[in-house]
Amino acid sequence: PGTEETVRASIHDYFNLDYELENLYAEWGARDPRTFGIHCSRFPGIRLLRQPPVECLFSFICSSNNNVSRIALMINRLCTTFGESVGHYGGKEYFSFPSLDRLAAATEAEYRQLGFGY
């Protein structure tokens, strides 16, 4: 588990906080004026995450026939069940996204117990 300082740094990196949202919004709005340019004010705080490719892929897979709240719940369950503790912040424990080896070792029953599958 990391210290509070390393957890803060990880969160800062994950959410790509070095980029100014105003600059990104202006660029995205210029590239997509009919969609993002019109609707960006409805989505304050939208960011490009610096997700590792495996985490991004699994999040995308979880998105099939699910809403954002359910996707977040599914990913959180994966992390707390199969990931490793990265530390505590604000009285809450945080976990890494599990490794491919750990995900491959999980059984179908374990995934179903976490709410995966059809």
SVG drawing of the C-alpha trace seen along z (x, -y; Angstrom):
<svg xmlns="http://www.w3.org/2000/svg" viewBox="-28 -27 32 48">
<polyline fill="none" stroke="black" stroke-width="0.4" points="0.0,0.0 1.1,-3.5 1.4,-6.5 -1.1,-9.3 1.4,-11.2 1.8,-8.3 -2.0,-7.8 -2.5,-11.5 0.2,-11.4 -1.5,-8.3 -4.9,-10.0 -3.4,-13.1 -1.8,-11.1 -4.9,-8.8 -7.2,-11.8 -4.6,-13.6 -4.8,-16.7 -1.9,-18.5 -4.1,-19.5 -6.3,-22.5 -9.9,-21.6 -10.6,-24.9 -7.9,-24.3 -9.1,-20.7 -12.8,-21.8 -11.8,-24.5 -9.9,-22.0 -12.6,-19.3 -15.3,-21.9 -13.4,-23.1 -13.0,-19.6 -16.6,-18.6 -18.7,-21.8 -22.0,-20.1 -21.8,-17.7 -19.2,-18.5 -19.2,-22.2 -22.9,-22.4 -23.2,-20.0 -19.9,-20.6 -21.5,-22.9 -23.7,-19.9 -20.6,-17.8 -18.4,-19.9 -15.3,-18.1 -15.1,-15.5 -11.5,-14.2 -9.4,-11.8 -8.3,-9.2 -4.8,-7.8 -6.0,-4.2 -3.7,-1.3 -4.8,0.5 -6.1,3.6 -8.2,1.5 -9.6,-0.4 -10.4,2.7 -12.2,4.3 -14.1,1.1 -15.2,1.1 -16.3,4.7 -18.3,4.0 -20.1,1.1 -22.1,3.5 -25.8,3.1 -24.9,1.2 -25.2,-2.3 -22.3,-4.3 -23.2,-3.6 -23.3,0.1 -20.1,0.1 -18.4,-1.8 -19.8,0.7 -18.5,3.7 -15.0,2.3 -14.9,1.4 -15.9,5.0 -13.1,6.3 -10.6,4.1 -11.6,4.7 -11.9,8.5 -8.9,9.2 -6.7,6.1 -4.1,5.1 -4.5,2.4 -2.7,-0.8 -3.5,-2.7 -6.0,-4.7 -7.2,-8.2 -10.0,-10.1 -10.8,-7.0 -11.3,-4.8 -9.1,-2.0 -8.3,-2.0 -7.3,0.9 -5.4,1.3 -6.9,2.8 -6.1,6.6 -3.4,8.1 -4.3,10.2 -2.9,13.3 -5.2,12.6 -8.2,12.1 -7.4,15.3 -7.2,17.2 -10.7,16.2 -13.5,18.7 -16.7,18.1 -18.5,18.5 -16.4,15.7 -17.2,13.4 -20.9,14.3 -20.9,13.6 -19.6,10.1 -22.4,9.5 -20.7,10.4 -22.3,12.5 -25.6,12.8"/>
</svg>
